[in-house]
Amino acid sequence: MQTDEYDLPLNAPDAAAVTALRRSVGRLLRFRHGMLDPVEPWTAAGEPFPLASVLDAYVGALSTEAGIAAESGARFAAARRGFAGLALTDRERDHVEAAGLLLAGDLGAAGAVLARISMRHPRDLIALAVGHQVDFLRGDAVALRDRIGAVLPFSGEDDPHYGCLLGMYAFGAEENGHWEYAEELGRRAVSLDAENVWAIHAVAHTYEMRARGDDGLRWIEERRGQWDGDNYMRLHIAWHHALFLLEAGDADAVLRIYDRTLAPEKTSGTALEILNGSSLLWRLHLAGADVHDRFTELAKAWRPRAGEPWCAFNDWHAAMCFAGAGDADAAAELLRSRERYAAEAGSAEAENAAVTAAVGLPVCRAIVAFARGRHREVLDLLMPVRRELYRCGGSHAQRDVVHQTLLEAALRAGRRDEARTLVGERLAVRPASPFNRRKKLELTATADA
């Protein structure tokens, strides 16, 4: 039996395969394209390599797309038959279980198994990295921080992956409101590992949450050479760049970033990439910009990816595109599909189905209602769920597009009590936010009219 760089035993065809797995894990930690390329020669040949097959399954499930997950699931089932005769280690058995649960859509159970692996094997980087993403997809901010925090003090800068762990912890700290500490950790993580795009992204979040737009722009622009390249975070960091400009009121610059980077023809067309442009266009739409034609093009990218339910967070973004494009048929079909899914899903799909029923569907309905000018209906749908949005996953910054929709609906509906409450809550958390200050002025202007 082989051992990895942390002396953990694993089944692998040979020492070269172990080295290849280490390279794949390094790509996973740094969000590099071609995460699975190093192990592909062994997996393509059908050689029994449990952790490589598990990694393939994790990457497919974390795509947040039903079609990609199904393809990964078929490969994983075939691989499991291939290594059925091996004497798996307890760690490998747990990973096989977690991968199966994740492919079935049971994120909570998968996250629990990954936590068990980390408790027993705190240097298992696959369990930590995948578990961190599962926590993010579930909107579990405390786990997002503490899963990494539990092992971080027992590592150190002599570990080549320490910077990646520190970057993950920085993001978890940020999502729990420890913004100054998260900035400090994220900056240190980037100094240790220049390719640490997750840490660059974590620091950008700290500036977003504190409405320090100038610092955020400087942070992103000065590190363009580190993030604007061969990695899966490139478009999302460009989205952050656009958010800082939008907060400052520079819609023209935002549109230039969208056209240059986030428009569908500039992406691979995956849900994880096109949702950035979707929420950015919706924010521009809320601000009164004419982005209908851009919505129409982006909606074309969503249609083949919105058919099968898998991730309620993605459903919001598809709804934004269909509603913004004025595609009533696509919007109606999305709602009907998710209504059937929420009513009929089996136990294996219970988590996302429950979240879709409780939160995802009200949000999608509200987005469609907003596009049709039914602003009072938007309030009726969103006020009861506004503090439950985290259940659909994503970050505070990403979910804020729904909060902004709610506030704009309250202002347009003339519901001053709700609008005053929502503006007050926002200003109390981010008093320096130009957006929040503009909305307070709008509220005051309507009172004086």
N, C-alpha and C positions, 0 to 999 in steps of 0.2 A: 504494500500500500504506500502511496506517495504522501508527502506532507507539503503544506504550503509555506509561505514566508513567515507565518506565525506558528509553525510547527503543529498545525491542525491537520489531522489525517484526512485523506480523501481518496476516493476511487478515481483514477485517471489513467488513460492509456500508457502514458510515459511522462518523463520529467519535462519534456518539451511542452506537453499539453498543460501541465501545471503552470509553466511560465506564461503560456498563452492565456490561461484563465486569469492570472494576475494582471496581465495587460488589459483584458476585457473589463475587469473590475475597476482598474484605473480609469478607463474610459467612462464607465458608469458614474464614478464619483465626480468626474469633471464634465459630464454631459457631452462628451465628444460623439460626433457622428461615427457610425460603424462600430458601435459598442461590441457587437458579437463577431466582428471580422477576425480577431485573433484566434477564436476557438472554432471558426467555421470549417476548417479542413477536417477536424475530427467529427463534428456533428454531421456535416454533409456526408461523410463516409459511413455514418451509422455506427460509429464506435461508441461503446458504452462509456459515458462521461456524465454522470448524474448532475454535478453542479453546473456544468456548461448548459445542459438541457434545462435545468431550473432557471438559470439566468435568462435564457431565451424566453421561457414562459413568463417570467417577471416583466421583461421588457414589453412583451405583447400585451399583457394585462394592464400595465401602466400607461399604455397608449390612450386609454379611456375610450376606445372605439370597439364596438361589438364585433365588427368584421375582423379587425386585426387580432383581437383576443381569440376569436374562433380559430383562425389559422394557426396561432401559436398553440392553442389547445390541442389541435390535431397533431402537430409535431410533437408535443409533449407526451401525448398518449402513445405514439409510436416509440418514442425514446424510452418511456417507462417499460414497454415490453422488451426493449433491447437490453436494459440493465436489470431486468427482473431477477436474474440469477446471481447478482452481486450481493455480497454481504455489506450492506450500507452501514455507515456509521450513524450514530444517533442524530448527529447534526444533519447529515444528508437526508435521513428519513423525515426530520422536521421540515427541511426545506421542500422536499417533495410534497408534504402535506400542505404547507403554506402556499406553494405555487398552485396546487389544485384548487384550494379555496379561493385564491385570488382570481383565477381563471373562471371560476363559477360565479364571481361577483360578490363573494362574501368577504368584504374588506375587513370588517371587524374581527372575524375569526382568524383571517390571515395575519392581521396585525398582532393578534395575541400569540400566535405560534412564533412569529418572528421575534417578539419580545422574549419568549421562552428561550429561543436560540441565543439571543444577546445576553441573557442572564447566565446561561451555561457557558457560552463562548463569547466573551465580550470583545474579542478581536476579530470576530466574523464580520467583515466589512459589507458583505452582501446583505446580511440580515439588517444591519444598521441603515444602509443606504436605501434599501427597498422599504423597510419599515418607516423611515422618515417620509418617503413619498406616500405611503399608505395613510399616514397620519395627516398629511397635507390634503389628500383627496377626501378624507373624512371630515376635515375641518376641526380636528382634535388638536387644538393649540397646545394644551398641556403636554400631551404625549409627544407632540412635535419637538418640544423642548427637552422633556425629561428622558425620552428614549436615548437621546445622545448624551445628555448630562450624566446619566448613570455610568457611562463608560469613560467619558472624557477625562476625569481626574486621574485615571489609571493609564493614560497614554501620555505622550510627550513629544517634544519637537524632534527627538531622534527617530520618530516614526515618520516615514515619508508621506503617510496619509493623514498626519495630524492636522494639517491645514484644512483638509476636506472635512474632517470631523468638526473642527472649530467653526467652519463656515456653516455647517448644518445647525450647530448649536446657536450661532448668531441669528439665523433665521427664526429658529424656535423662540429665542429670547425676544426678538422683535415682535413676533405675533402675540406674545404675552405682555406687550407694553413696556418692556425693558429697553427702551430705544437707545439711550446713551450707551448702556453696557453693550448692546448688540452692535452698535457702530464700532465701538472699541474692538470687540471680538472679530467682527468682519474685516476690519482694516488689518488686523494682525494676521488673519487667515490669508488674505490676499498677499501680504508681504512674504508669507511662507511659501505660497504656491501661486505663481502668476497666472496659471491656467484655471484658477478656482473661480469659475464664473458664478457658481451658486453663492459664494461669499460676496462677490461684486454686487449681485442682485440683492442680497440681504441688506447690505449697506444702503443701497438705493431705497429700499423699503423704509429704513429708519428715517431718511430725509422726507419721504412722502408722508409718513405718519406725523411728522413734526412740522409740515408745511415749510420746509427749508428748501425751496425750489432752486435757488441759486446754487446752494451747496450740492444738491442732487445733480443739477446739470453739469457742474464742474467735475463731480466724481465720475459721471458716465463719460463725458467727453474726453477727460484726461486719460481714461483707460480703454478707449475704443480699440486700441491695438490688442488688448487682452480678451475682449468679449466679442468683437465684431469679426468672427471667423468661423471655424469649423466646429460648431457646437450647437446643441439644441436650445440654449438659452438666448441665442443672439436676437431672435425676434421679440422675445419677451422683454429683454433689456431695452430694445428699441422702443417698445411700448411704454416702458417707464420714462424713457427720454421724452416721448410725446406727452405723457401725463404732466410732467413738469412744465412743459411749454403751454399746455392747455390751461393749467392752473394759473399761469401768468397771463392768459388771455390771448395768446398768439396762435389763433386758429390756422392761419396760413402756414406757419411753420409745422404745425401738427399734420396738416394735409400733405405737406411735402414729405414728411417721414412716412406717412401712410402710403403714398404713391410710390416712393422709392423702395420701401422695405416690407410693408405689411399687406399690400394689395395681393389678391389671390395668386396672380401670375408670378409674384415674387416669392411664394412659399411652396412647400411641398404639397400643400392641400390637406394635410392632416388636421384633425380637430384641435390638437394642442397648439398648432400654429395659427390657424385661421380665427380662433377665438380672440386672439389679441386684437386683430383688426375689427372684429365684430363689436367688442365693447368700446373701442375707441370711436368708431363711427356712431354708435348709439349716444355716447357722451356729446359728440359734436351735434348730433340731432337734437338732443335735449337743449343744447346751447343755441339752437336756431339755425345752424348751418345747413345748407342744401347738399346733402350727401346721398340723395336718392339713387343716382346712377352708380355710385360706388357700392351701395348696398345691393343693387341688382346684380352686379358682377360677383360679389362675395356670396350672395345667396346661392348662386350656381354651384359653388364649392361645397356648400352645406348640404344640398339636397341628397347626394349619395351617402352622406355620413350621418344624417339625422333620422334615417328610417328605423333603425334598431335601437331600442333604449339600452343604455348602459351607464350613463353618467348624467345625473340631473343638472349638474353645472354646465355641461355642454348644451343641454336643452335650452337653457336661458339664452345662450349666445346664438343658437340657431333661430330662436324666436325673435331676437333682436333683428337679425338679418331679414327674415321673412317679413316681419312687420315693417321694417324700414324700407324694404323694397316694394311694399304694397302688394306682396304676393299672398293674397287672402287664402288661396287654395292650399298653399304649402303650410301656412300658419295653422289653418283649420285641421289639416291632416296631422300635423305635429301634436296638436292638442288631443285629437281623437286617439292617436296612437298611444300617448302617455296615459290617457284615461283608461284605455283597455288594459295596458300593462299594469297600472296600479291596482286595477280590480282583479286581474287574473294571474299575476305573477306567482310562481311557486316558491317554496321555502328557500331554495337555493338563491333566489333573487330578492329575498325579503328585504334586505337592507336598502338597496337603491329604490326598490318599489315603494317602500314605506316613506323614504325621503321624498320621492317624486310626488306621492299622494299628499303628503303633509305640507311640503314647501315648494318643490319644483313646479308643480302644476299651477299653484296660485301665482308664482312669479311669471310663468309663461303667459298665463291668462292676463295678468296685469300689463305685461309688455304689449300684447296685442290690443288690449283696451286703450292703452295710452296712444298708440299709433292711430286709433280710430277717434281720438278726442274724448273718450269716456273717462274723464279724470276722476270723477267721484268713485267710479267703479274701481279704479286703480287703488285708491285709498282703502276701500272696503276689502280689497284682496290683500294688500301688502301690510297694512297696519297690524293685523294679527300675527304675521309671520316675520316681521322685520328683525326680531331678535333670534330667529331660528335659522337665518340664512346660512350660518356656518355649517349646518348639517349637510349642505350640498358641496362643501369643500371650497378650495381656493383660499386666497389671502384676504385680509381686511381691505387692502387696496382694490383687489378684483371685485369683491362683493359690493364695494361702495357704489358701483354703477346702478345697483338696484335701489340703494338708499337715495341716490340722486334722483332717480326716476320717481320715487315716492314723494320727495320734497317738491319736485317740479309739478307733479300732479296736484299737490295740495295748494300750491301757489296759483295754478291755472284754474282750479276749481273754486277758488275763493274761500277755502277752508282755513281761515286764519288761525284758529286754535291749534289745529294740527301742524300747520306750517311754522307757527311760532315755537311749538315744542320741538320740532325737528331741527330748526335752525339753532335753537338754544343748545340742544344736545351736541350738535356739530361744533359750535363755537367753543363750548366748554372744553372739548378735547383738543381742538386745533384752532386756537384763537387767532393765529397768524395766517390762517388760510385765506388767500384772496377770494377763492370761490365762496367760502362761508361768509365772508364779509359782504360780497356782492349780493348774496341771497338775503342777508339781513337788511341791506339797503332796499332791495325789491319789496320785502315785507313792509318796511317802514313807508315806502312810497305808496303802496296800496292803501295803507291806513290813512294817509294824508289826502288821498284822492277824493 
